[in-house]
Protein backbone atom coordinates (compact mmCIF):
# COMPACT_ATOMS: atom_id res chain seq x y z
CA UNK A 1 0.00 0.00 0.00
CA UNK A 2 2.82 2.42 0.83
CA UNK A 3 4.45 1.62 -2.52
CA UNK A 4 1.23 2.43 -4.39
CA UNK A 5 0.90 5.71 -2.48
CA UNK A 6 4.51 6.51 -3.34
CA UNK A 7 3.92 5.83 -7.03
CA UNK A 8 0.71 7.89 -7.17
CA UNK A 9 2.30 10.82 -5.31
CA UNK A 10 5.43 10.90 -7.49
CA UNK A 11 5.84 14.30 -9.20
CA UNK A 12 6.20 14.17 -12.99
CA UNK A 13 8.79 16.29 -14.76
CA UNK A 14 7.38 16.13 -18.26
CA UNK A 15 9.81 16.39 -21.17
CA UNK A 16 7.71 17.27 -24.21
CA UNK A 17 10.56 16.38 -26.58
CA UNK A 18 10.58 12.78 -25.37
CA UNK A 19 6.82 12.63 -25.85
CA UNK A 20 7.27 13.85 -29.43
CA UNK A 21 10.06 11.33 -30.10
CA UNK A 22 7.89 8.47 -28.82
CA UNK A 23 4.97 9.69 -30.96
CA UNK A 24 7.19 9.75 -34.06
CA UNK A 25 8.51 6.26 -33.30
CA UNK A 26 4.94 5.06 -32.82
CA UNK A 27 3.92 6.33 -36.26
CA UNK A 28 7.07 5.10 -38.04
CA UNK A 29 6.81 1.61 -36.51
CA UNK A 30 3.13 1.32 -37.36
CA UNK A 31 3.65 2.44 -40.95
CA UNK A 32 6.71 0.23 -41.58
CA UNK A 33 5.70 -2.89 -39.66
CA UNK A 34 5.08 -4.79 -42.91
CA UNK A 35 8.74 -4.37 -43.92
CA UNK A 36 10.27 -6.32 -41.02
CA UNK A 37 8.62 -9.16 -39.13
CA UNK A 38 9.90 -8.10 -35.65
CA UNK A 39 8.35 -4.66 -36.20
CA UNK A 40 4.90 -6.26 -36.17
CA UNK A 41 5.45 -7.36 -32.56
CA UNK A 42 6.88 -4.00 -31.53
CA UNK A 43 3.81 -2.36 -33.06
CA UNK A 44 1.56 -4.58 -30.93
CA UNK A 45 3.40 -3.59 -27.74
CA UNK A 46 3.46 0.11 -28.58
CA UNK A 47 -0.20 0.43 -29.47
CA UNK A 48 -1.51 -1.77 -26.65
CA UNK A 49 -2.51 1.27 -24.61
CA UNK A 50 -4.03 3.24 -27.54
CA UNK A 51 -6.09 0.19 -28.56
CA UNK A 52 -7.20 -0.34 -24.95
CA UNK A 53 -8.13 3.34 -24.75
CA UNK A 54 -10.08 3.24 -28.02
CA UNK A 55 -12.03 0.08 -27.20
CA UNK A 56 -12.71 1.21 -23.63
CA UNK A 57 -14.12 4.41 -25.13
CA UNK A 58 -16.69 2.33 -27.00
CA UNK A 59 -17.67 0.57 -23.77
CA UNK A 60 -17.74 3.72 -21.62
CA UNK A 61 -19.96 5.63 -24.03
CA UNK A 62 -22.10 2.52 -24.48
CA UNK A 63 -22.71 2.33 -20.73
CA UNK A 64 -23.39 6.06 -20.54
CA UNK A 65 -26.05 5.69 -23.26
CA UNK A 66 -27.74 2.83 -21.45
CA UNK A 67 -26.11 -0.12 -23.22
CA UNK A 68 -24.46 -3.29 -21.96
CA UNK A 69 -20.84 -4.37 -22.36
CA UNK A 70 -20.00 -8.04 -22.86
CA UNK A 71 -16.35 -8.21 -23.87
CA UNK A 72 -13.25 -6.15 -24.57
CA UNK A 73 -10.39 -7.73 -26.50
CA UNK A 74 -6.95 -6.51 -27.55
CA UNK A 75 -5.57 -8.63 -30.37
CA UNK A 76 -1.91 -9.36 -29.57
CA UNK A 77 -1.18 -11.75 -32.43
CA UNK A 78 0.24 -9.94 -35.48
CA UNK A 79 -1.07 -12.75 -37.72
CA UNK A 80 -4.60 -12.39 -36.36
CA UNK A 81 -4.39 -8.63 -36.80
CA UNK A 82 -3.32 -9.11 -40.39
CA UNK A 83 -6.03 -11.69 -41.14
CA UNK A 84 -8.94 -9.88 -39.46
CA UNK A 85 -7.87 -6.26 -39.84
CA UNK A 86 -8.68 -5.75 -36.14
CA UNK A 87 -6.32 -4.47 -33.45
CA UNK A 88 -9.00 -4.97 -30.85
CA UNK A 89 -12.76 -5.00 -30.44
CA UNK A 90 -15.50 -4.38 -27.91
CA UNK A 91 -18.72 -6.37 -27.87
CA UNK A 92 -21.62 -4.23 -26.66
CA UNK A 93 -25.41 -4.27 -26.79
CA UNK A 94 -27.56 -1.19 -27.35
CA UNK A 95 -31.31 -0.66 -27.21
CA UNK A 96 -31.48 2.11 -29.79
CA UNK A 97 -29.72 3.52 -32.82
CA UNK A 98 -28.80 6.59 -30.80
CA UNK A 99 -27.03 4.40 -28.25
CA UNK A 100 -25.24 2.55 -31.06
CA UNK A 101 -24.06 5.85 -32.57
CA UNK A 102 -22.85 7.16 -29.20
CA UNK A 103 -21.00 3.87 -28.64
CA UNK A 104 -19.26 4.15 -32.01
CA UNK A 105 -18.32 7.79 -31.48
CA UNK A 106 -16.86 7.08 -28.02
CA UNK A 107 -14.01 4.95 -29.30
CA UNK A 108 -12.62 7.78 -31.40
CA UNK A 109 -13.09 10.43 -28.73
CA UNK A 110 -11.36 8.54 -25.92
CA UNK A 111 -7.68 8.76 -27.04
CA UNK A 112 -7.66 12.59 -27.40
CA UNK A 113 -9.66 12.90 -24.17
CA UNK A 114 -7.12 10.79 -22.25
CA UNK A 115 -4.22 12.64 -23.88
CA UNK A 116 -5.79 15.93 -22.80
CA UNK A 117 -6.32 14.66 -19.25
CA UNK A 118 -2.73 13.45 -19.11
CA UNK A 119 -1.30 16.87 -19.90
CA UNK A 120 -3.87 18.65 -17.75
CA UNK A 121 -2.96 16.45 -14.78
CA UNK A 122 0.71 17.43 -15.12
CA UNK A 123 -0.12 21.13 -15.53
CA UNK A 124 -2.11 21.10 -12.27
CA UNK A 125 0.39 18.82 -10.47
CA UNK A 126 -2.05 15.93 -10.13
CA UNK A 127 -0.46 13.21 -12.30
CA UNK A 128 -1.95 10.61 -9.96
CA UNK A 129 -5.39 11.31 -11.48
CA UNK A 130 -4.13 10.12 -14.86
CA UNK A 131 -2.40 7.08 -13.35
CA UNK A 132 -5.48 6.10 -11.33
CA UNK A 133 -7.69 6.50 -14.42
CA UNK A 134 -5.57 4.04 -16.39
CA UNK A 135 -5.30 1.70 -13.42
CA UNK A 136 -9.12 1.55 -13.24
CA UNK A 137 -9.41 1.09 -17.01
CA UNK A 138 -6.95 -1.79 -16.92
CA UNK A 139 -8.67 -3.45 -13.95
CA UNK A 140 -12.02 -3.22 -15.74
CA UNK A 141 -10.40 -4.68 -18.85
CA UNK A 142 -8.92 -7.54 -16.80
CA UNK A 143 -12.34 -8.41 -15.40
CA UNK A 144 -14.40 -8.19 -18.60
CA UNK A 145 -12.03 -9.53 -21.27
CA UNK A 146 -12.43 -13.09 -22.53
CA UNK A 147 -8.70 -13.24 -23.31
CA UNK A 148 -7.09 -12.91 -19.90
CA UNK A 149 -3.62 -14.36 -20.55
CA UNK A 150 -1.86 -11.17 -21.65
CA UNK A 151 -3.38 -8.85 -18.99
CA UNK A 152 -2.57 -11.44 -16.29
CA UNK A 153 1.04 -11.57 -17.52
CA UNK A 154 1.17 -7.76 -17.34
CA UNK A 155 -0.13 -7.87 -13.75
CA UNK A 156 2.54 -10.46 -12.84
CA UNK A 157 5.32 -8.35 -14.39
CA UNK A 158 4.12 -5.21 -12.60
CA UNK A 159 3.84 -7.20 -9.37
CA UNK A 160 7.46 -8.40 -9.64
CA UNK A 161 8.59 -4.85 -10.42
CA UNK A 162 6.81 -3.43 -7.37
CA UNK A 163 8.21 -6.25 -5.20
CA UNK A 164 11.74 -5.45 -6.43
CA UNK A 165 11.27 -1.75 -5.69
CA UNK A 166 9.90 -2.47 -2.20
CA UNK A 167 12.72 -4.85 -1.35
CA UNK A 168 15.41 -2.41 -2.46
CA UNK A 169 13.72 0.80 -1.27
CA UNK A 170 14.75 2.80 -4.34
CA UNK A 171 12.59 5.91 -4.24
CA UNK A 172 14.65 7.65 -6.92
CA UNK A 173 14.13 4.72 -9.29
CA UNK A 174 10.39 4.83 -8.60
CA UNK A 175 10.28 8.45 -9.68
CA UNK A 176 12.25 7.69 -12.85
CA UNK A 177 10.11 4.68 -13.78
CA UNK A 178 6.84 6.56 -13.23
CA UNK A 179 8.09 9.52 -15.27
CA UNK A 180 9.22 7.29 -18.14
CA UNK A 181 5.94 5.36 -18.18
CA UNK A 182 3.91 8.56 -18.02
CA UNK A 183 5.79 10.04 -20.97
CA UNK A 184 5.51 6.76 -22.89
CA UNK A 185 1.73 6.68 -22.47
CA UNK A 186 1.40 10.31 -23.56
CA UNK A 187 3.74 9.66 -26.49
CA UNK A 188 1.83 6.68 -27.87
CA UNK A 189 -1.48 8.49 -27.36
CA UNK A 190 -0.10 11.50 -29.25
CA UNK A 191 1.10 9.19 -32.02
CA UNK A 192 -2.33 7.54 -32.19
CA UNK A 193 -4.14 10.88 -32.30
CA UNK A 194 -1.96 12.14 -35.15
CA UNK A 195 -2.01 8.86 -37.08
CA UNK A 196 -5.77 8.34 -36.73
CA UNK A 197 -6.42 11.92 -37.89
CA UNK A 198 -4.40 11.28 -41.05
CA UNK A 199 -6.06 7.90 -41.71
CA UNK A 200 -9.57 9.25 -41.13
CA UNK A 201 -8.87 12.18 -43.46
CA UNK A 202 -7.59 9.85 -46.20
CA UNK A 203 -10.51 7.44 -45.86
CA UNK A 204 -12.98 10.32 -46.00
CA UNK A 205 -11.36 11.99 -49.01
CA UNK A 206 -11.19 8.66 -50.87
CA UNK A 207 -14.77 7.87 -49.81
CA UNK A 208 -13.67 4.59 -48.25
CA UNK A 209 -16.03 4.82 -45.27
CA UNK A 210 -16.86 1.11 -45.54
CA UNK A 211 -13.43 0.24 -44.11
CA UNK A 212 -13.98 1.94 -40.75
CA UNK A 213 -16.79 2.94 -38.37
CA UNK A 214 -17.85 5.80 -40.63
CA UNK A 215 -20.20 3.43 -42.47
CA UNK A 216 -21.87 2.35 -39.22
CA UNK A 217 -22.37 5.97 -38.13
CA UNK A 218 -23.86 6.91 -41.49
CA UNK A 219 -26.36 4.07 -41.20
CA UNK A 220 -27.15 4.80 -37.55
CA UNK A 221 -27.65 8.56 -37.88
CA UNK A 222 -28.31 9.12 -41.62
CA UNK A 223 -25.69 11.87 -41.45
CA UNK A 224 -22.72 12.09 -43.83
CA UNK A 225 -19.51 10.43 -42.73
CA UNK A 226 -17.55 13.61 -43.40
CA UNK A 227 -19.37 15.32 -40.50
CA UNK A 228 -18.02 12.83 -37.96
CA UNK A 229 -14.59 12.90 -39.59
CA UNK A 230 -14.43 16.68 -39.15
CA UNK A 231 -15.53 16.42 -35.51
CA UNK A 232 -12.88 13.81 -34.65
CA UNK A 233 -10.09 15.55 -36.53
CA UNK A 234 -11.02 18.88 -34.91
CA UNK A 235 -10.95 17.29 -31.44
CA UNK A 236 -7.58 15.67 -32.18
CA UNK A 237 -6.06 18.88 -33.50
CA UNK A 238 -7.36 20.91 -30.55
CA UNK A 239 -5.74 18.44 -28.16
CA UNK A 240 -2.42 18.74 -29.99
CA UNK A 241 -2.78 22.55 -30.03
CA UNK A 242 -3.38 22.56 -26.26
CA UNK A 243 -0.22 20.51 -25.71
CA UNK A 244 2.09 22.88 -27.53
CA UNK A 245 0.53 26.33 -27.36
CA UNK A 246 -1.65 26.62 -24.24
N, C-alpha and C positions, 0 to 999 in steps of 0.2 A: 504493500500500500504506500509506503514512504517513497519507493522508487517511482511509482506512478505519479505521485504528487510532485516529485522532483522533475519528472519529464514534462508534466503539464505546466509547471511554473517556470520552465527554462526560457529565458529571454532569447528572441530570435534576432540576429543581426543579418538582415536580408541583403544579399549581394545581387542586384538586378542583372548584372552581367552574367553571372552563373546561370540564372534563370533563363536568360536569352540563349546562352550556349546550349543548355539542355533542350530547350524548345527547338533549336535548329537541328540538333542531333536527332531528336524525335522525328522531325519531318524527313530528314535525309534517310534515316534508317527505314522508315515506313515506305518511302518512295523507291528505295533501292533493294528492298528485301528479296525481290525476285532474282537478283543478280548473284547472290551468294546464299547458300543454304543456311549457314549459321545466323545470318541476318534475320531470317524468319523467326528464329527463337528469341533473339534480342528484341525484335519488334513486339512479340507477345509479352515479354516482361515489361517493356517500357510503356505499353499502352494498357496494361492491366488496370491501373487506376482510372484512366479516362473511360475505358469500357465499363467498369464498375459504376462510375459516376453517371454515365449516359443511361445505362439500363436501370439504375436506381431511380433516376429522374422519371422514367416511365412509370415505375411502381409508385413513387411518391405522389405524382400528379394523378395517378389512377385512384389511389386511396382518397386523396383530397376530393375527387369528383364522385366519390361514392362507389368505386369499383372494388374488386377483390384481386389480390395478388396470389399466384400459385407457385411461381418458380422464378428464379433469377440465375442465369448461367453465364459464365465467362468461358469462352472456348479457348483452351490453352494448347490445342494441337494445331500446328501450322497446316497440316494436311487437311484437317477438318475445316479449318478456316478457308482454305483454298477451294475445297469441294463444295461447301455450302454458301460461301460468300458472307458468312456471319462471324463477327468477332465475339458476339454475345447476344443473348436475347432474354426478354422478360415475358413470362406468360401471365396475362391478366384477364379479368372478366369485367365487362362494363354493361350497364343496363340501358344505355342510351348512346346515340351517335355523338352527342356532345361530350359525354364522358370518354368515349373512344378518341375523339379529337384532342381533348385535354391530355389524355394519356400519351398520345403520339407526340404532341408538342413538348411535353415535359422532358423527354429524353434529350432534346436538343438545347433546352434552356439550362439544364443542370450544370454542364461543364463551365460555361461562362459565369454562372451564379456562384459556383464553388470557387472559381478563380478570383472573383471579386471579393468574396468573403475572406479568402486567404490573405489578400493584400490589405483589406480593411482591418483584419485582426492584427496584423503587424503594425499598421499605422497607429492603432489605438492601444498597442501594447497588450493585446489579449490573444496571443497566438494559440493559447490553450483551447479557445473556442473552436478554432479550425481543426485542431488535433482531436478534440472530443467528437466533433461532427463526423469525422472520418472513422473514428473508432466505433461509433454507433452504427454508421452505414455498414462497416465491415461485419459487425456482430449480427446485424439483421441479415446480411447476405449469407453468413455462415449458417444461420438457423433455417433460412427459406430455401437455399439452393439444393438441387437434387444431386449436384456433383460436389461432394464435400472434401474430396481428397486434397486438392490444391489449397483451399483455405485452411484446412487442418494442418497441412505442412507449414504454411505461413505462420500459424499460431505457434507451432512447435519451435520454429526458428526464432521467432520473437521472444518466446519464453526462455530459450537458451541464452539469447542475447541479454535479456534482463537479468537472468541468473548470474551470468558472467559479470555484469556491471555491479550487481549487488555484492558479490563475493569479493570484488577487487576495489569497491568504493572509489570509482573513478568519476567524480562529478564533472571534471573538465571534459572527459570523453563523452559523457551524457549530453552535455551542451553541444558538442561538435556533431554528434550523431543526429540529434534532433534538428539542428540547423541544416545539415546536409539533406536529411529526409524532407524537411519542409520545402527547401528550395527545389528538390527533385520533383515533388508533387506539383508545385507551382509551375515548374518548367514543362512537365509533360502536359499539364492542363493548358498552358499557353500554346504549346505545339498543337494540341488537339483543336483548340479554338481557331487558330490560324489555318490549319489544314482543312478542317471541316468547312470553314467559310469559303475557301477556294474550291473545294469539291462541290459544295452546294451551288455555288455560282456557275461552275462549269455545267453541272447537270441541268440547271435551269435554263441556261443559254442554249444548250444543245437539245432542250426539250426531252430529256431522258428521265422524266419524273417517275417512270415505272421501276427504276432501279433503286429507289430509296423511298422513304416514308411520305414523300410529296404526293404520290398517287393515292395513298390511303387518306391523307388529309383532304385532297380534292374530292374524293368520293364521300367522305364523312360530312364535309361542310359545304360542298358545291361552290367553293371559292377557288380562284386560280392558285396554282402552286407557287407562282412568282410572289404572291403576297406573303406567304409564310417564309419563303427564302429571304425576302427583304427584311422581315422582322428578325430572323435569326442572325443574319449577317450584321444588321444594325446593332443588335445586342452584343455580338462578339466584338465588333469594332469599338463600341463604347467601352467595353471592359478593358480592351487593350489601350485605349486612349486614357482611361483612368489610371492605369498602371504607370504610364510614362509621363503624363502631363498634369495630373491633378495632385 
